[in-house]
């Protein structure tokens, strides 16, 4: 009878150990950023010429006086450049 209780106790310990391992594994998986990396690739930038927001990978980037600007179109980039050099 005592042996049976010991076995039961051992089973209980193993059960708890396995359960903890499974929970830990699930926690670790949730820490891995899966969705946030997709949001990061769709970064929005502001066109300083017409004040519209465009995705960074679709925007036209220009370096004016050492600073990077993003535009929705070449026309905006050109107009902004002219405005900057005029002032
Ligand atoms: Zn624009």
PDB file of the backbone (N, CA, C, O) and the ligand in Angstrom, with CONECT records:
HET     ZN  A 101       1
ATOM      1  N   UNK A   1       0.832  -1.213   0.000  1.00  0.00           N
ATOM      2  CA  UNK A   1       0.000   0.000   0.000  1.00  0.00           C
ATOM      3  C   UNK A   1       0.866   1.262   0.000  1.00  0.00           C
ATOM      4  O   UNK A   1       0.561   2.244  -0.677  1.00  0.00           O
ATOM      5  N   UNK A   2       1.963   1.210   0.784  1.00  0.00           N
ATOM      6  CA  UNK A   2       2.864   2.359   0.862  1.00  0.00           C
ATOM      7  C   UNK A   2       3.555   2.580  -0.493  1.00  0.00           C
ATOM      8  O   UNK A   2       3.806   3.710  -0.913  1.00  0.00           O
ATOM      9  N   UNK A   3       3.845   1.472  -1.146  1.00  0.00           N
ATOM     10  CA  UNK A   3       4.509   1.524  -2.438  1.00  0.00           C
ATOM     11  C   UNK A   3       3.589   2.197  -3.482  1.00  0.00           C
ATOM     12  O   UNK A   3       4.034   2.964  -4.336  1.00  0.00           O
ATOM     13  N   UNK A   4       2.329   1.882  -3.374  1.00  0.00           N
ATOM     14  CA  UNK A   4       1.341   2.452  -4.287  1.00  0.00           C
ATOM     15  C   UNK A   4       1.260   3.971  -4.125  1.00  0.00           C
ATOM     16  O   UNK A   4       1.169   4.705  -5.109  1.00  0.00           O
ATOM     17  N   UNK A   5       1.295   4.423  -2.893  1.00  0.00           N
ATOM     18  CA  UNK A   5       1.259   5.867  -2.620  1.00  0.00           C
ATOM     19  C   UNK A   5       2.509   6.568  -3.153  1.00  0.00           C
ATOM     20  O   UNK A   5       2.447   7.681  -3.674  1.00  0.00           O
ATOM     21  N   UNK A   6       3.640   5.882  -3.005  1.00  0.00           N
ATOM     22  CA  UNK A   6       4.905   6.422  -3.504  1.00  0.00           C
ATOM     23  C   UNK A   6       4.854   6.591  -5.021  1.00  0.00           C
ATOM     24  O   UNK A   6       5.290   7.604  -5.568  1.00  0.00           O
ATOM     25  N   UNK A   7       4.306   5.564  -5.687  1.00  0.00           N
ATOM     26  CA  UNK A   7       4.156   5.606  -7.141  1.00  0.00           C
ATOM     27  C   UNK A   7       3.230   6.756  -7.558  1.00  0.00           C
ATOM     28  O   UNK A   7       3.496   7.480  -8.517  1.00  0.00           O
ATOM     29  N   UNK A   8       2.166   6.891  -6.822  1.00  0.00           N
ATOM     30  CA  UNK A   8       1.193   7.948  -7.083  1.00  0.00           C
ATOM     31  C   UNK A   8       1.847   9.324  -6.946  1.00  0.00           C
ATOM     32  O   UNK A   8       1.617  10.234  -7.743  1.00  0.00           O
ATOM     33  N   UNK A   9       2.678   9.438  -5.895  1.00  0.00           N
ATOM     34  CA  UNK A   9       3.396  10.677  -5.642  1.00  0.00           C
ATOM     35  C   UNK A   9       4.376  10.982  -6.776  1.00  0.00           C
ATOM     36  O   UNK A   9       4.507  12.127  -7.210  1.00  0.00           O
ATOM     37  N   UNK A  10       5.057   9.944  -7.242  1.00  0.00           N
ATOM     38  CA  UNK A  10       6.001  10.104  -8.351  1.00  0.00           C
ATOM     39  C   UNK A  10       5.285  10.536  -9.630  1.00  0.00           C
ATOM     40  O   UNK A  10       5.753  11.402 -10.370  1.00  0.00           O
ATOM     41  N   UNK A  11       4.147   9.908  -9.859  1.00  0.00           N
ATOM     42  CA  UNK A  11       3.343  10.263 -11.035  1.00  0.00           C
ATOM     43  C   UNK A  11       2.921  11.722 -10.981  1.00  0.00           C
ATOM     44  O   UNK A  11       2.929  12.441 -11.980  1.00  0.00           O
ATOM     45  N   UNK A  12       2.556  12.125  -9.785  1.00  0.00           N
ATOM     46  CA  UNK A  12       2.137  13.501  -9.573  1.00  0.00           C
ATOM     47  C   UNK A  12       3.281  14.484  -9.857  1.00  0.00           C
ATOM     48  O   UNK A  12       3.081  15.532 -10.471  1.00  0.00           O
ATOM     49  N   UNK A  13       4.484  14.120  -9.395  1.00  0.00           N
ATOM     50  CA  UNK A  13       5.658  14.961  -9.632  1.00  0.00           C
ATOM     51  C   UNK A  13       5.969  15.075 -11.123  1.00  0.00           C
ATOM     52  O   UNK A  13       6.233  16.162 -11.635  1.00  0.00           O
ATOM     53  N   UNK A  14       5.934  13.934 -11.807  1.00  0.00           N
ATOM     54  CA  UNK A  14       6.206  13.914 -13.252  1.00  0.00           C
ATOM     55  C   UNK A  14       5.162  14.740 -13.996  1.00  0.00           C
ATOM     56  O   UNK A  14       5.479  15.504 -14.908  1.00  0.00           O
ATOM     57  N   UNK A  15       3.921  14.567 -13.585  1.00  0.00           N
ATOM     58  CA  UNK A  15       2.818  15.311 -14.192  1.00  0.00           C
ATOM     59  C   UNK A  15       3.026  16.819 -14.069  1.00  0.00           C
ATOM     60  O   UNK A  15       2.832  17.572 -15.022  1.00  0.00           O
ATOM     61  N   UNK A  16       3.427  17.235 -12.866  1.00  0.00           N
ATOM     62  CA  UNK A  16       3.661  18.667 -12.626  1.00  0.00           C
ATOM     63  C   UNK A  16       4.835  19.189 -13.443  1.00  0.00           C
ATOM     64  O   UNK A  16       4.799  20.294 -13.983  1.00  0.00           O
ATOM     65  N   UNK A  17       5.879  18.362 -13.520  1.00  0.00           N
ATOM     66  CA  UNK A  17       7.086  18.737 -14.272  1.00  0.00           C
ATOM     67  C   UNK A  17       6.760  18.944 -15.752  1.00  0.00           C
ATOM     68  O   UNK A  17       7.163  19.933 -16.363  1.00  0.00           O
ATOM     69  N   UNK A  18       6.023  17.987 -16.306  1.00  0.00           N
ATOM     70  CA  UNK A  18       5.639  18.050 -17.719  1.00  0.00           C
ATOM     71  C   UNK A  18       4.753  19.266 -17.972  1.00  0.00           C
ATOM     72  O   UNK A  18       4.911  19.971 -18.968  1.00  0.00           O
ATOM     73  N   UNK A  19       3.832  19.495 -17.062  1.00  0.00           N
ATOM     74  CA  UNK A  19       2.916  20.623 -17.191  1.00  0.00           C
ATOM     75  C   UNK A  19       3.670  21.953 -17.177  1.00  0.00           C
ATOM     76  O   UNK A  19       3.385  22.852 -17.967  1.00  0.00           O
ATOM     77  N   UNK A  20       4.644  22.060 -16.257  1.00  0.00           N
ATOM     78  CA  UNK A  20       5.460  23.275 -16.178  1.00  0.00           C
ATOM     79  C   UNK A  20       6.277  23.489 -17.443  1.00  0.00           C
ATOM     80  O   UNK A  20       6.418  24.613 -17.925  1.00  0.00           O
ATOM     81  N   UNK A  21       6.816  22.387 -17.978  1.00  0.00           N
ATOM     82  CA  UNK A  21       7.602  22.475 -19.209  1.00  0.00           C
ATOM     83  C   UNK A  21       6.753  22.962 -20.373  1.00  0.00           C
ATOM     84  O   UNK A  21       7.191  23.781 -21.180  1.00  0.00           O
ATOM     85  N   UNK A  22       5.538  22.446 -20.445  1.00  0.00           N
ATOM     86  CA  UNK A  22       4.633  22.850 -21.521  1.00  0.00           C
ATOM     87  C   UNK A  22       4.249  24.321 -21.405  1.00  0.00           C
ATOM     88  O   UNK A  22       4.173  25.034 -22.405  1.00  0.00           O
ATOM     89  N   UNK A  23       4.014  24.759 -20.192  1.00  0.00           N
ATOM     90  CA  UNK A  23       3.647  26.160 -19.973  1.00  0.00           C
ATOM     91  C   UNK A  23       4.818  27.082 -20.318  1.00  0.00           C
ATOM     92  O   UNK A  23       4.647  28.126 -20.947  1.00  0.00           O
ATOM     93  N   UNK A  24       6.022  26.662 -19.883  1.00  0.00           N
ATOM     94  CA  UNK A  24       7.212  27.464 -20.175  1.00  0.00           C
ATOM     95  C   UNK A  24       7.449  27.589 -21.676  1.00  0.00           C
ATOM     96  O   UNK A  24       7.815  28.651 -22.180  1.00  0.00           O
ATOM     97  N   UNK A  25       7.229  26.474 -22.378  1.00  0.00           N
ATOM     98  CA  UNK A  25       7.442  26.491 -23.817  1.00  0.00           C
ATOM     99  C   UNK A  25       6.450  27.438 -24.503  1.00  0.00           C
ATOM    100  O   UNK A  25       6.796  28.149 -25.447  1.00  0.00           O
ATOM    101  N   UNK A  26       5.215  27.430 -24.006  1.00  0.00           N
ATOM    102  CA  UNK A  26       4.188  28.289 -24.573  1.00  0.00           C
ATOM    103  C   UNK A  26       4.511  29.764 -24.326  1.00  0.00           C
ATOM    104  O   UNK A  26       4.295  30.616 -25.188  1.00  0.00           O
ATOM    105  N   UNK A  27       5.035  30.046 -23.123  1.00  0.00           N
ATOM    106  CA  UNK A  27       5.406  31.425 -22.781  1.00  0.00           C
ATOM    107  C   UNK A  27       6.534  31.927 -23.671  1.00  0.00           C
ATOM    108  O   UNK A  27       6.527  33.066 -24.138  1.00  0.00           O
ATOM    109  N   UNK A  28       7.508  31.040 -23.894  1.00  0.00           N
ATOM    110  CA  UNK A  28       8.646  31.432 -24.706  1.00  0.00           C
ATOM    111  C   UNK A  28       8.206  31.744 -26.138  1.00  0.00           C
ATOM    112  O   UNK A  28       8.724  32.663 -26.774  1.00  0.00           O
ATOM    113  N   UNK A  29       7.245  30.968 -26.632  1.00  0.00           N
ATOM    114  CA  UNK A  29       6.765  31.169 -27.992  1.00  0.00           C
ATOM    115  C   UNK A  29       6.031  32.513 -28.137  1.00  0.00           C
ATOM    116  O   UNK A  29       6.133  33.193 -29.158  1.00  0.00           O
ATOM    117  N   UNK A  30       5.292  32.865 -27.082  1.00  0.00           N
ATOM    118  CA  UNK A  30       4.541  34.116 -27.128  1.00  0.00           C
ATOM    119  C   UNK A  30       5.451  35.342 -27.072  1.00  0.00           C
ATOM    120  O   UNK A  30       5.066  36.440 -27.472  1.00  0.00           O
ATOM    121  N   UNK A  31       6.689  35.124 -26.557  1.00  0.00           N
ATOM    122  CA  UNK A  31       7.630  36.241 -26.483  1.00  0.00           C
ATOM    123  C   UNK A  31       8.248  36.557 -27.845  1.00  0.00           C
ATOM    124  O   UNK A  31       8.711  37.672 -28.087  1.00  0.00           O
ATOM    125  N   UNK A  32       8.248  35.556 -28.730  1.00  0.00           N
ATOM    126  CA  UNK A  32       8.826  35.758 -30.060  1.00  0.00           C
ATOM    127  C   UNK A  32       7.931  36.698 -30.867  1.00  0.00           C
ATOM    128  O   UNK A  32       6.752  36.404 -31.066  1.00  0.00           O
ATOM    129  N   UNK A  33       8.470  37.817 -31.331  1.00  0.00           N
ATOM    130  CA  UNK A  33       7.625  38.741 -32.088  1.00  0.00           C
ATOM    131  C   UNK A  33       7.326  38.217 -33.478  1.00  0.00           C
ATOM    132  O   UNK A  33       8.212  38.173 -34.332  1.00  0.00           O
ATOM    133  N   UNK A  34       6.081  37.817 -33.715  1.00  0.00           N
ATOM    134  CA  UNK A  34       5.691  37.289 -35.008  1.00  0.00           C
ATOM    135  C   UNK A  34       4.958  38.322 -35.837  1.00  0.00           C
ATOM    136  O   UNK A  34       5.247  38.504 -37.020  1.00  0.00           O
ATOM    137  N   UNK A  35       4.006  38.999 -35.210  1.00  0.00           N
ATOM    138  CA  UNK A  35       3.179  39.964 -35.931  1.00  0.00           C
ATOM    139  C   UNK A  35       3.815  41.351 -35.974  1.00  0.00           C
ATOM    140  O   UNK A  35       3.607  42.101 -36.928  1.00  0.00           O
ATOM    141  N   UNK A  36       4.585  41.691 -34.950  1.00  0.00           N
ATOM    142  CA  UNK A  36       5.150  43.046 -34.872  1.00  0.00           C
ATOM    143  C   UNK A  36       6.154  43.305 -35.993  1.00  0.00           C
ATOM    144  O   UNK A  36       6.328  44.449 -36.413  1.00  0.00           O
ATOM    145  N   UNK A  37       6.824  42.242 -36.489  1.00  0.00           N
ATOM    146  CA  UNK A  37       7.796  42.437 -37.563  1.00  0.00           C
ATOM    147  C   UNK A  37       7.088  42.823 -38.858  1.00  0.00           C
ATOM    148  O   UNK A  37       7.641  43.546 -39.686  1.00  0.00           O
ATOM    149  N   UNK A  38       5.853  42.332 -39.027  1.00  0.00           N
ATOM    150  CA  UNK A  38       5.085  42.684 -40.223  1.00  0.00           C
ATOM    151  C   UNK A  38       4.631  44.138 -40.173  1.00  0.00           C
ATOM    152  O   UNK A  38       4.580  44.819 -41.197  1.00  0.00           O
ATOM    153  N   UNK A  39       4.303  44.603 -38.975  1.00  0.00           N
ATOM    154  CA  UNK A  39       3.910  45.995 -38.792  1.00  0.00           C
ATOM    155  C   UNK A  39       5.119  46.903 -39.058  1.00  0.00           C
ATOM    156  O   UNK A  39       4.992  47.977 -39.647  1.00  0.00           O
ATOM    157  N   UNK A  40       6.292  46.445 -38.609  1.00  0.00           N
ATOM    158  CA  UNK A  40       7.523  47.227 -38.764  1.00  0.00           C
ATOM    159  C   UNK A  40       7.905  47.456 -40.217  1.00  0.00           C
ATOM    160  O   UNK A  40       8.481  48.491 -40.552  1.00  0.00           O
ATOM    161  N   UNK A  41       7.587  46.489 -41.090  1.00  0.00           N
ATOM    162  CA  UNK A  41       7.942  46.637 -42.499  1.00  0.00           C
ATOM    163  C   UNK A  41       7.015  47.617 -43.211  1.00  0.00           C
ATOM    164  O   UNK A  41       7.357  48.151 -44.266  1.00  0.00           O
ATOM    165  N   UNK A  42       5.823  47.853 -42.621  1.00  0.00           N
ATOM    166  CA  UNK A  42       4.892  48.808 -43.230  1.00  0.00           C
ATOM    167  C   UNK A  42       4.954  50.140 -42.484  1.00  0.00           C
ATOM    168  O   UNK A  42       3.943  50.647 -41.998  1.00  0.00           O
ATOM    169  N   UNK A  43       6.140  50.680 -42.408  1.00  0.00           N
ATOM    170  CA  UNK A  43       6.345  51.949 -41.717  1.00  0.00           C
ATOM    171  C   UNK A  43       5.828  53.092 -42.587  1.00  0.00           C
ATOM    172  O   UNK A  43       6.085  53.136 -43.790  1.00  0.00           O
ATOM    173  N   UNK A  44       5.102  54.008 -41.968  1.00  0.00           N
ATOM    174  CA  UNK A  44       4.546  55.129 -42.708  1.00  0.00           C
ATOM    175  C   UNK A  44       5.423  56.363 -42.537  1.00  0.00           C
ATOM    176  O   UNK A  44       5.912  56.655 -41.445  1.00  0.00           O
ATOM    177  N   UNK A  45       5.609  57.073 -43.633  1.00  0.00           N
ATOM    178  CA  UNK A  45       6.379  58.313 -43.610  1.00  0.00           C
ATOM    179  C   UNK A  45       5.525  59.460 -44.139  1.00  0.00           C
ATOM    180  O   UNK A  45       4.605  59.266 -44.934  1.00  0.00           O
ATOM    181  N   UNK A  46       5.857  60.647 -43.679  1.00  0.00           N
ATOM    182  CA  UNK A  46       5.057  61.810 -44.065  1.00  0.00           C
ATOM    183  C   UNK A  46       5.723  62.587 -45.201  1.00  0.00           C
ATOM    184  O   UNK A  46       6.921  62.873 -45.176  1.00  0.00           O
ATOM    185  N   UNK A  47       4.918  62.908 -46.171  1.00  0.00           N
ATOM    186  CA  UNK A  47       5.362  63.771 -47.265  1.00  0.00           C
ATOM    187  C   UNK A  47       5.281  65.221 -46.779  1.00  0.00           C
ATOM    188  O   UNK A  47       4.180  65.719 -46.544  1.00  0.00           O
ATOM    189  N   UNK A  48       6.418  65.914 -46.622  1.00  0.00           N
ATOM    190  CA  UNK A  48       6.376  67.277 -46.081  1.00  0.00           C
ATOM    191  C   UNK A  48       5.807  68.304 -47.064  1.00  0.00           C
ATOM    192  O   UNK A  48       5.504  69.434 -46.680  1.00  0.00           O
ATOM    193  N   UNK A  49       5.666  67.914 -48.313  1.00  0.00           N
ATOM    194  CA  UNK A  49       5.139  68.830 -49.327  1.00  0.00           C
ATOM    195  C   UNK A  49       3.607  68.881 -49.313  1.00  0.00           C
ATOM    196  O   UNK A  49       3.025  69.964 -49.264  1.00  0.00           O
ATOM    197  N   UNK A  50       2.959  67.722 -49.355  1.00  0.00           N
ATOM    198  CA  UNK A  50       1.495  67.693 -49.398  1.00  0.00           C
ATOM    199  C   UNK A  50       0.870  67.112 -48.125  1.00  0.00           C
ATOM    200  O   UNK A  50      -0.346  66.942 -48.047  1.00  0.00           O
ATOM    201  N   UNK A  51       1.713  66.809 -47.127  1.00  0.00           N
ATOM    202  CA  UNK A  51       1.278  66.325 -45.814  1.00  0.00           C
ATOM    203  C   UNK A  51       0.468  65.026 -45.844  1.00  0.00           C
ATOM    204  O   UNK A  51      -0.433  64.836 -45.027  1.00  0.00           O
ATOM    205  N   UNK A  52       0.784  64.145 -46.773  1.00  0.00           N
ATOM    206  CA  UNK A  52       0.125  62.838 -46.802  1.00  0.00           C
ATOM    207  C   UNK A  52       1.102  61.762 -46.323  1.00  0.00           C
ATOM    208  O   UNK A  52       2.321  61.913 -46.414  1.00  0.00           O
ATOM    209  N   UNK A  53       0.529  60.678 -45.812  1.00  0.00           N
ATOM    210  CA  UNK A  53       1.341  59.562 -45.328  1.00  0.00           C
ATOM    211  C   UNK A  53       1.411  58.472 -46.384  1.00  0.00           C
ATOM    212  O   UNK A  53       0.402  58.077 -46.969  1.00  0.00           O
ATOM    213  N   UNK A  54       2.646  57.990 -46.615  1.00  0.00           N
ATOM    214  CA  UNK A  54       2.864  56.911 -47.574  1.00  0.00           C
ATOM    215  C   UNK A  54       3.738  55.829 -46.946  1.00  0.00           C
ATOM    216  O   UNK A  54       4.561  56.129 -46.080  1.00  0.00           O
ATOM    217  N   UNK A  55       3.568  54.547 -47.379  1.00  0.00           N
ATOM    218  CA  UNK A  55       4.462  53.498 -46.875  1.00  0.00           C
ATOM    219  C   UNK A  55       5.903  53.791 -47.296  1.00  0.00           C
ATOM    220  O   UNK A  55       6.169  54.208 -48.423  1.00  0.00           O
ATOM    221  N   UNK A  56       6.821  53.561 -46.360  1.00  0.00           N
ATOM    222  CA  UNK A  56       8.230  53.925 -46.588  1.00  0.00           C
ATOM    223  C   UNK A  56       8.818  53.259 -47.827  1.00  0.00           C
ATOM    224  O   UNK A  56       9.602  53.868 -48.555  1.00  0.00           O
ATOM    225  N   UNK A  57       8.429  51.980 -48.067  1.00  0.00           N
ATOM    226  CA  UNK A  57       8.989  51.260 -49.225  1.00  0.00           C
ATOM    227  C   UNK A  57       8.435  51.757 -50.564  1.00  0.00           C
ATOM    228  O   UNK A  57       8.996  51.452 -51.617  1.00  0.00           O
ATOM    229  N   UNK A  58       7.335  52.524 -50.529  1.00  0.00           N
ATOM    230  CA  UNK A  58       6.770  53.076 -51.768  1.00  0.00           C
ATOM    231  C   UNK A  58       7.132  54.544 -51.960  1.00  0.00           C
ATOM    232  O   UNK A  58       6.942  55.108 -53.037  1.00  0.00           O
ATOM    233  N   UNK A  59       7.654  55.150 -50.903  1.00  0.00           N
ATOM    234  CA  UNK A  59       7.953  56.579 -50.953  1.00  0.00           C
ATOM    235  C   UNK A  59       9.236  56.866 -51.721  1.00  0.00           C
ATOM    236  O   UNK A  59      10.116  56.014 -51.846  1.00  0.00           O
ATOM    237  N   UNK A  60       9.316  58.080 -52.225  1.00  0.00           N
ATOM    238  CA  UNK A  60      10.514  58.538 -52.929  1.00  0.00           C
ATOM    239  C   UNK A  60      11.356  59.315 -51.922  1.00  0.00           C
ATOM    240  O   UNK A  60      10.926  60.344 -51.400  1.00  0.00           O
ATOM    241  N   UNK A  61      12.557  58.814 -51.656  1.00  0.00           N
ATOM    242  CA  UNK A  61      13.410  59.459 -50.650  1.00  0.00           C
ATOM    243  C   UNK A  61      14.398  60.412 -51.311  1.00  0.00           C
ATOM    244  O   UNK A  61      14.998  60.114 -52.344  1.00  0.00           O
ATOM    245  N   UNK A  62      14.539  61.555 -50.681  1.00  0.00           N
ATOM    246  CA  UNK A  62      15.481  62.560 -51.154  1.00  0.00           C
ATOM    247  C   UNK A  62      16.295  63.077 -49.968  1.00  0.00           C
ATOM    248  O   UNK A  62      15.759  63.272 -48.877  1.00  0.00           O
ATOM    249  N   UNK A  63      17.577  63.295 -50.187  1.00  0.00           N
ATOM    250  CA  UNK A  63      18.407  63.898 -49.149  1.00  0.00           C
ATOM    251  C   UNK A  63      18.602  65.361 -49.494  1.00  0.00           C
ATOM    252  O   UNK A  63      19.236  65.701 -50.493  1.00  0.00           O
ATOM    253  N   UNK A  64      18.045  66.229 -48.648  1.00  0.00           N
ATOM    254  CA  UNK A  64      18.170  67.672 -48.864  1.00  0.00           C
ATOM    255  C   UNK A  64      18.865  68.289 -47.654  1.00  0.00           C
ATOM    256  O   UNK A  64      18.370  68.206 -46.530  1.00  0.00           O
ATOM    257  N   UNK A  65      20.004  68.902 -47.898  1.00  0.00           N
ATOM    258  CA  UNK A  65      20.830  69.522 -46.853  1.00  0.00           C
ATOM    259  C   UNK A  65      21.129  68.556 -45.697  1.00  0.00           C
ATOM    260  O   UNK A  65      21.032  68.922 -44.526  1.00  0.00           O
ATOM    261  N   UNK A  66      21.489  67.329 -46.047  1.00  0.00           N
ATOM    262  CA  UNK A  66      21.893  66.330 -45.058  1.00  0.00           C
ATOM    263  C   UNK A  66      20.751  65.664 -44.325  1.00  0.00           C
ATOM    264  O   UNK A  66      20.980  64.847 -43.434  1.00  0.00           O
ATOM    265  N   UNK A  67      19.512  66.002 -44.689  1.00  0.00           N
ATOM    266  CA  UNK A  67      18.368  65.376 -44.031  1.00  0.00           C
ATOM    267  C   UNK A  67      17.537  64.590 -45.028  1.00  0.00           C
ATOM    268  O   UNK A  67      17.346  65.020 -46.166  1.00  0.00           O
ATOM    269  N   UNK A  68      17.040  63.423 -44.596  1.00  0.00           N
ATOM    270  CA  UNK A  68      16.249  62.576 -45.482  1.00  0.00           C
ATOM    271  C   UNK A  68      14.775  62.962 -45.427  1.00  0.00           C
ATOM    272  O   UNK A  68      14.205  63.174 -44.357  1.00  0.00           O
ATOM    273  N   UNK A  69      14.181  63.047 -46.609  1.00  0.00           N
ATOM    274  CA  UNK A  69      12.748  63.340 -46.714  1.00  0.00           C
ATOM    275  C   UNK A  69      12.103  62.287 -47.598  1.00  0.00           C
ATOM    276  O   UNK A  69      12.743  61.716 -48.481  1.00  0.00           O
ATOM    277  N   UNK A  70      10.839  62.044 -47.346  1.00  0.00           N
ATOM    278  CA  UNK A  70      10.101  61.061 -48.149  1.00  0.00           C
ATOM    279  C   UNK A  70       8.904  61.731 -48.806  1.00  0.00           C
ATOM    280  O   UNK A  70       8.179  62.509 -48.186  1.00  0.00           O
ATOM    281  N   UNK A  71       8.721  61.404 -50.081  1.00  0.00           N
ATOM    282  CA  UNK A  71       7.643  62.040 -50.851  1.00  0.00           C
ATOM    283  C   UNK A  71       6.771  61.002 -51.538  1.00  0.00           C
ATOM    284  O   UNK A  71       7.197  59.878 -51.802  1.00  0.00           O
ATOM    285  N   UNK A  72       5.512  61.418 -51.824  1.00  0.00           N
ATOM    286  CA  UNK A  72       4.575  60.522 -52.488  1.00  0.00           C
ATOM    287  C   UNK A  72       4.856  60.451 -53.990  1.00  0.00           C
ATOM    288  O   UNK A  72       4.549  59.453 -54.641  1.00  0.00           O
ATOM    289  N   UNK A  73       5.444  61.525 -54.532  1.00  0.00           N
ATOM    290  CA  UNK A  73       5.723  61.558 -55.966  1.00  0.00           C
ATOM    291  C   UNK A  73       6.964  62.404 -56.253  1.00  0.00           C
ATOM    292  O   UNK A  73       7.443  63.151 -55.399  1.00  0.00           O
ATOM    293  N   UNK A  74       7.465  62.265 -57.470  1.00  0.00           N
ATOM    294  CA  UNK A  74       8.639  63.042 -57.879  1.00  0.00           C
ATOM    295  C   UNK A  74       8.318  64.529 -57.922  1.00  0.00           C
ATOM    296  O   UNK A  74       9.175  65.370 -57.650  1.00  0.00           O
ATOM    297  N   UNK A  75       7.067  64.842 -58.269  1.00  0.00           N
ATOM    298  CA  UNK A  75       6.627  66.240 -58.344  1.00  0.00           C
ATOM    299  C   UNK A  75       6.744  66.914 -56.966  1.00  0.00           C
ATOM    300  O   UNK A  75       7.218  68.044 -56.846  1.00  0.00           O
ATOM    301  N   UNK A  76       6.299  66.184 -55.936  1.00  0.00           N
ATOM    302  CA  UNK A  76       6.368  66.697 -54.571  1.00  0.00           C
ATOM    303  C   UNK A  76       7.823  66.902 -54.150  1.00  0.00           C
ATOM    304  O   UNK A  76       8.169  67.913 -53.540  1.00  0.00           O
ATOM    305  N   UNK A  77       8.663  65.929 -54.486  1.00  0.00           N
ATOM    306  CA  UNK A  77      10.083  66.015 -54.153  1.00  0.00           C
ATOM    307  C   UNK A  77      10.718  67.229 -54.810  1.00  0.00           C
ATOM    308  O   UNK A  77      11.493  67.957 -54.191  1.00  0.00           O
ATOM    309  N   UNK A  78      10.372  67.432 -56.078  1.00  0.00           N
ATOM    310  CA  UNK A  78      10.921  68.550 -56.837  1.00  0.00           C
ATOM    311  C   UNK A  78      10.452  69.882 -56.258  1.00  0.00           C
ATOM    312  O   UNK A  78      11.243  70.811 -56.092  1.00  0.00           O
ATOM    313  N   UNK A  79       9.166  69.966 -55.954  1.00  0.00           N
ATOM    314  CA  UNK A  79       8.594  71.200 -55.409  1.00  0.00           C
ATOM    315  C   UNK A  79       9.183  71.536 -54.042  1.00  0.00           C
ATOM    316  O   UNK A  79       9.465  72.691 -53.724  1.00  0.00           O
ATOM    317  N   UNK A  80       9.358  70.475 -53.242  1.00  0.00           N
ATOM    318  CA  UNK A  80       9.903  70.684 -51.901  1.00  0.00           C
ATOM    319  C   UNK A  80      11.356  71.155 -51.991  1.00  0.00           C
ATOM    320  O   UNK A  80      11.777  72.034 -51.238  1.00  0.00           O
ATOM    321  N   UNK A  81      12.098  70.581 -52.890  1.00  0.00           N
ATOM    322  CA  UNK A  81      13.509  70.931 -53.089  1.00  0.00           C
ATOM    323  C   UNK A  81      13.634  72.400 -53.519  1.00  0.00           C
ATOM    324  O   UNK A  81      14.494  73.134 -53.032  1.00  0.00           O
ATOM    325  N   UNK A  82      12.764  72.805 -54.432  1.00  0.00           N
ATOM    326  CA  UNK A  82      12.754  74.184 -54.918  1.00  0.00           C
ATOM    327  C   UNK A  82      12.405  75.151 -53.798  1.00  0.00           C
ATOM    328  O   UNK A  82      12.998  76.222 -53.673  1.00  0.00           O
ATOM    329  N   UNK A  83      11.428  74.753 -52.982  1.00  0.00           N
ATOM    330  CA  UNK A  83      10.996  75.594 -51.864  1.00  0.00           C
ATOM    331  C   UNK A  83      12.119  75.743 -50.836  1.00  0.00           C
ATOM    332  O   UNK A  83      12.323  76.817 -50.270  1.00  0.00           O
ATOM    333  N   UNK A  84      12.844  74.641 -50.605  1.00  0.00           N
ATOM    334  CA  UNK A  84      13.944  74.636 -49.623  1.00  0.00           C
ATOM    335  C   UNK A  84      15.100  75.512 -50.109  1.00  0.00           C
ATOM    336  O   UNK A  84      15.677  76.267 -49.327  1.00  0.00           O
ATOM    337  N   UNK A  85      15.442  75.413 -51.406  1.00  0.00           N
ATOM    338  CA  UNK A  85      16.568  76.158 -51.942  1.00  0.00           C
ATOM    339  C   UNK A  85      16.234  77.637 -52.116  1.00  0.00           C
ATOM    340  O   UNK A  85      17.122  78.490 -52.113  1.00  0.00           O
ATOM    341  N   UNK A  86      14.947  77.927 -52.267  1.00  0.00           N
ATOM    342  CA  UNK A  86      14.506  79.316 -52.430  1.00  0.00           C
ATOM    343  C   UNK A  86      14.619  80.087 -51.120  1.00  0.00           C
ATOM    344  O   UNK A  86      14.953  81.272 -51.120  1.00  0.00           O
ATOM    345  N   UNK A  87      14.347  79.426 -50.022  1.00  0.00           N
ATOM    346  CA  UNK A  87      14.353  80.114 -48.729  1.00  0.00           C
ATOM    347  C   UNK A  87      15.766  80.301 -48.181  1.00  0.00           C
ATOM    348  O   UNK A  87      15.940  80.864 -47.100  1.00  0.00           O
TER     349      UNK A  87
HETATM  350 ZN    ZN A 101       3.092  64.500 -51.999  1.00  0.00          ZN
END
